[in-house]
Amino acid sequence: MKLFYGEIEENQVTINDEEQQHIVKVLRMKNGEDIHVTDGKGNIASGKLIIEGKKASLEVSEIKTNTPDFDPKLHIAIAPTKNIDRIEFFVEKAVEMGISEISIIITEKTERKNINIDKIRKQAVAASKQSLRFHFPVINDVVKLTDFLKSIVAEHTFVAHCHENLQRIDLNTIPSMEKITFLIGPEGDFSEKEIQYLSDNAIKAVSLGNQRLRTETAGVFVAAWNYFNMMKG
């Protein structure tokens, strides 16, 4: 399946401008090729490619709406790493495994404060297309940890940290729920002050095993755990 991103409104389909350039200049596709266009909201249009100069459009043969999305919904709030490539790796893999939402959070020990969130959004779209997802994940604006906590539901939110002297539950004891949020800290982990603050806000801590995982590894681990639970369901 050759999948591209665009807008779908009733029977009107518009391929995204950057996608058009990619089709014409990079892929050098030909008139009449079968392609599919998704709006990332669960809708997908199929048909023949029409190329006119530098423009690419779709001759629609079928539109499917409200295609099923991944369940349960997973939201990971993760602190950026000093080397941003590692967070970009996490985003790509987590999107492929069906993550619904990603937030980049700034914590006490976060070294990198400047994040090109538009670039991360583009990577999420690319990973969605590559893995044939018709529901693209939400990539939120960068937010401070304290502000992020104002928007969450505590009983559906968990924090993964490495402080062995503080109580943590086993990941596999978490009950099934429609939406779950995980907080993952920076290199050096959350501070004890932050963990206490999370505990005061009724957010349970979980253990991801005996090994100390890097930030992006922990994120991919949680995404894989959720993906496995989807497959069982």
Secondary structure, 3 states (H helix, E strand, C coil): CCEEEEEEECCEEEECHHHHHHHHHHCCCCCCCEEEEECCECCEEEEEEEEECCEEEEEEEEEECCCCCCCCEEEEEECCCCCHHHHHHHHHHHHHCCCCEEEEEECCCCCCCCCCHHHHHHHHHHHHHHCCCCECCEECCCEEHHHHHHHCCHHHEEEECCCCCCCCEEHHHCCCCCEEEEEECCCCCCCHHHHHHHHHCCCEEEECCCCCCCHHHHHHHHHHHHHHHHHHC
